[in-house]
Amino acid sequence: MKLIKYLSVAVVGGFLLGSCSKGGQPTSTNPGAYSSATGIEYGEDEEAFNVPEYAEFPQGPGLVFIEGGRTVLGSMEEDIAMTRDNVERTVTVASFYMDETEVANIHWLEYLHYLKKDSLPEVYQAALPDTTVWSRQLSFNDPYVTYYLRYPGFRFFPVVGVSWLQANDFAIWRTAKVNENFAAQETGGGRRGLFGRGGGSDEAVEGSAPSIESGLVLPNYRLPTEAEWEYAAQAMIGTQYTEDENQNNRRLYPWDGHQVRNPYGKEMGKFMANFKRGRGDYAGIAGSLNDGAMITDYIYSYPPNDFGLYNMAGNVNEWVQDIYRPLSYQDVEDLNPFRRDGTLDEAENYDSSEGFHSLVNDEVRVFKGGSWKDVAYWLSPGTRRFMAQDSSTATIGFRCAMINAGSNR
């Protein structure tokens, strides 16, 4: 009898699918009422496979879409340090989202506000940036130690004194907070229980997040991979003047040309980034400042690149996900390259136990982009440096990224 039942359902399902096919194939947002594999009706009873309704979520706050594709990663600059650690190679990077700007002090203060409200005191303490990164024994930077993070005038300056580990914790919190806010907006505030704040939901038990299958959550905010960061900084989309696949030039910086000044229009001659022009020159002379910033600057200062991203060169260096290895360029794969650990290049190969002849291990992470305290050499997207993941400085901040879920591009 069961066999007859399922055959009947299959015939009916096949008929319905056949009639639906005239209007188009099933899609993620319109899968149809019956399975195209078994013909069984979705959710026909409590034991049947249920397909929740799905509508593509809005783009995450602060993010810009980065269309992926083929590119040549690697340094175009003279290898002055003789590291040979980012030799040019062709790779493909899938589309993703990236923050339009660096994470700013106001964003970190919001984070601290909710941690203080919702978390244990030790969690709040662990999230505090190290403001003493501004302190120098032979320099009067004391005001920045006290005011840079919290004074209102610095609200939209990039947060610094944040370690790689702290940046990752922020991304985890941001994911939960954004999804909580989306859930509240969808139901007028009635679904905060999805994230442990009372209420209830058909999609999840109280106090737990909705499942991935529900389609009710954005993917995780996270640090970009080094390949994603470098690809986004290059913004080679701006060099495609025709519809063919030829790239007629590469970019030394995240903008056209091989100079650090704007070559076009009314802004001609103005600096394109916040960096150190030379020994002792952080901003130029009074009345004719060059980049206009002696330390960090407003996160929307200077022209965005062709992806619409601000300060992908200068202002602050930025943490990326990858651990550092000098030969990552030849080890990682050519589709979405990423080094998560010491595979093929174990930490034991580096002499760090006796006198620290090497600083390379599995706790050092790559940072990119150059800063207010760096010369122009480090503004080139292909340059790379590294630092311990639990360390911080006044020259390193970060921005977040997110996968382009539900797409093969």
VENDAVEN-V886598 format. One record per residue. N is the residue number from 0. RES is the residue in one small letter. SS is DSSP state (@ for helix, = for strand, . for the rest). OMEGA is omega as a letter, one per 20 degrees, with the letter a starting at -180 (NA if undefined). Layout:
N	RES	SS	OMEGA
N	RES	SS	OMEGA
This chain:
0	m	.	r
1	k	@	a
2	l	@	r
3	i	@	r
4	k	@	a
5	y	@	r
6	l	@	r
7	s	@	r
8	v	@	a
9	a	@	r
10	v	@	r
11	v	@	r
12	g	@	r
13	g	@	r
14	f	@	a
15	l	@	r
16	l	@	r
17	g	@	r
18	s	@	r
19	c	@	a
20	s	@	r
21	k	.	a
22	g	.	a
23	g	.	a
24	q	.	r
25	p	.	a
26	t	.	r
27	s	.	a
28	t	.	r
29	n	.	a
30	p	.	a
31	g	.	a
32	a	.	a
33	y	=	r
34	s	.	r
35	s	.	r
36	a	.	a
37	t	.	a
38	g	.	a
39	i	.	a
40	e	=	r
41	y	.	r
42	g	.	a
43	e	.	r
44	d	.	a
45	e	.	a
46	e	.	a
47	a	.	r
48	f	.	a
49	n	.	r
50	v	.	a
51	p	.	r
52	e	.	a
53	y	.	r
54	a	.	a
55	e	.	a
56	f	.	r
57	p	.	r
58	q	.	a
59	g	.	a
60	p	.	r
61	g	.	a
62	l	=	r
63	v	=	r
64	f	=	r
65	i	=	r
66	e	.	a
67	g	.	r
68	g	=	r
69	r	=	r
70	t	=	r
71	v	=	r
72	l	=	r
73	g	.	a
74	s	.	r
75	m	.	a
76	e	.	r
77	e	.	a
78	d	.	a
79	i	.	r
80	a	.	r
81	m	.	a
82	t	.	a
83	r	.	a
84	d	.	r
85	n	.	a
86	v	.	a
87	e	.	r
88	r	=	a
89	t	=	r
90	v	=	r
91	t	=	r
92	v	=	r
93	a	.	r
94	s	.	a
95	f	=	r
96	y	=	r
97	m	=	r
98	d	=	r
99	e	.	a
100	t	.	r
101	e	.	r
102	v	.	a
103	a	=	r
104	n	@	a
105	i	@	r
106	h	@	a
107	w	@	r
108	l	@	r
109	e	@	r
110	y	@	r
111	l	@	r
112	h	@	a
113	y	@	r
114	l	@	r
115	k	@	a
116	k	@	a
117	d	@	a
118	s	.	r
119	l	.	a
120	p	@	a
121	e	@	r
122	v	@	r
123	y	@	a
124	q	@	a
125	a	@	a
126	a	@	a
127	l	.	r
128	p	.	r
129	d	.	a
130	t	@	r
131	t	@	r
132	v	@	r
133	w	@	a
134	s	.	r
135	r	=	a
136	q	.	a
137	l	.	r
138	s	=	a
139	f	.	r
140	n	.	a
141	d	@	r
142	p	@	a
143	y	@	r
144	v	@	a
145	t	@	a
146	y	@	a
147	y	.	a
148	l	.	a
149	r	.	a
150	y	.	a
151	p	@	a
152	g	@	r
153	f	@	a
154	r	.	a
155	f	.	r
156	f	=	a
157	p	=	r
158	v	.	r
159	v	.	a
160	g	.	a
161	v	.	r
162	s	.	r
163	w	@	a
164	l	@	r
165	q	@	r
166	a	@	r
167	n	@	r
168	d	@	r
169	f	@	a
170	a	@	r
171	i	@	r
172	w	@	a
173	r	@	r
174	t	@	a
175	a	@	a
176	k	@	r
177	v	@	a
178	n	@	r
179	e	@	a
180	n	@	r
181	f	@	a
182	a	@	r
183	a	@	r
184	q	@	a
185	e	@	a
186	t	.	r
187	g	.	r
188	g	.	a
189	g	.	a
190	r	.	r
191	r	@	r
192	g	@	r
193	l	@	a
194	f	@	r
195	g	.	a
196	r	.	r
197	g	.	a
198	g	.	a
199	g	.	a
200	s	.	r
201	d	.	a
202	e	.	a
203	a	.	r
204	v	.	a
205	e	.	r
206	g	.	r
207	s	.	a
208	a	.	r
209	p	.	a
210	s	.	r
211	i	@	a
212	e	@	a
213	s	@	a
214	g	.	a
215	l	.	a
216	v	.	r
217	l	.	r
218	p	.	a
219	n	.	r
220	y	.	a
221	r	=	r
222	l	=	r
223	p	.	r
224	t	.	r
225	e	@	r
226	a	@	r
227	e	@	a
228	w	@	a
229	e	@	r
230	y	@	a
231	a	@	r
232	a	@	r
233	q	@	a
234	a	.	a
235	m	@	r
236	i	@	a
237	g	@	r
238	t	@	a
239	q	.	a
240	y	.	r
241	t	.	a
242	e	.	r
243	d	.	a
244	e	.	a
245	n	.	r
246	q	.	a
247	n	.	r
248	n	.	r
249	r	.	a
250	r	.	r
251	l	.	r
252	y	.	r
253	p	.	r
254	w	.	a
255	d	.	r
256	g	.	a
257	h	.	r
258	q	.	a
259	v	.	r
260	r	=	r
261	n	.	a
262	p	.	a
263	y	.	r
264	g	.	a
265	k	.	a
266	e	.	a
267	m	.	r
268	g	.	r
269	k	.	a
270	f	=	a
271	m	.	a
272	a	.	r
273	n	.	a
274	f	.	a
275	k	.	a
276	r	.	a
277	g	=	a
278	r	.	r
279	g	.	a
280	d	=	a
281	y	.	a
282	a	.	a
283	g	=	a
284	i	=	a
285	a	.	a
286	g	.	r
287	s	=	a
288	l	=	a
289	n	.	r
290	d	.	r
291	g	.	a
292	a	.	r
293	m	.	r
294	i	.	r
295	t	.	a
296	d	.	r
297	y	=	a
298	i	.	r
299	y	.	r
300	s	.	r
301	y	.	a
302	p	.	r
303	p	.	r
304	n	.	a
305	d	.	r
306	f	.	a
307	g	.	a
308	l	.	a
309	y	.	r
310	n	.	r
311	m	.	r
312	a	.	r
313	g	.	a
314	n	.	r
315	v	.	r
316	n	=	a
317	e	=	r
318	w	=	r
319	v	=	a
320	q	=	a
321	d	=	r
322	i	=	a
323	y	.	r
324	r	.	a
325	p	.	a
326	l	.	r
327	s	@	a
328	y	@	a
329	q	@	a
330	d	@	a
331	v	.	a
332	e	.	a
333	d	.	r
334	l	=	a
335	n	.	a
336	p	.	a
337	f	.	r
338	r	.	a
339	r	.	a
340	d	.	a
341	g	.	r
342	t	.	a
343	l	.	a
344	d	.	a
345	e	.	a
346	a	@	a
347	e	@	r
348	n	@	a
349	y	.	a
350	d	.	r
351	s	.	a
352	s	.	a
353	e	.	r
354	g	.	r
355	f	.	r
356	h	.	r
357	s	.	r
358	l	.	a
359	v	.	r
360	n	.	a
361	d	.	r
362	e	.	r
363	v	=	a
364	r	=	a
365	v	=	r
366	f	=	a
367	k	=	r
368	g	.	a
369	g	.	a
370	s	.	r
371	w	.	a
372	k	.	a
373	d	.	r
374	v	.	a
375	a	@	a
376	y	@	a
377	w	@	r
378	l	@	a
379	s	.	a
380	p	.	a
381	g	.	r
382	t	.	a
383	r	.	r
384	r	=	a
385	f	=	r
386	m	=	r
387	a	=	a
388	q	.	r
389	d	.	a
390	s	.	r
391	s	.	r
392	t	.	r
393	a	.	a
394	t	.	a
395	i	=	r
396	g	=	r
397	f	.	r
398	r	.	a
399	c	=	r
400	a	=	r
401	m	=	r
402	i	=	r
403	n	.	a
404	a	.	r
405	g	.	r
406	s	.	r
407	n	.	a
408	r	.	NA
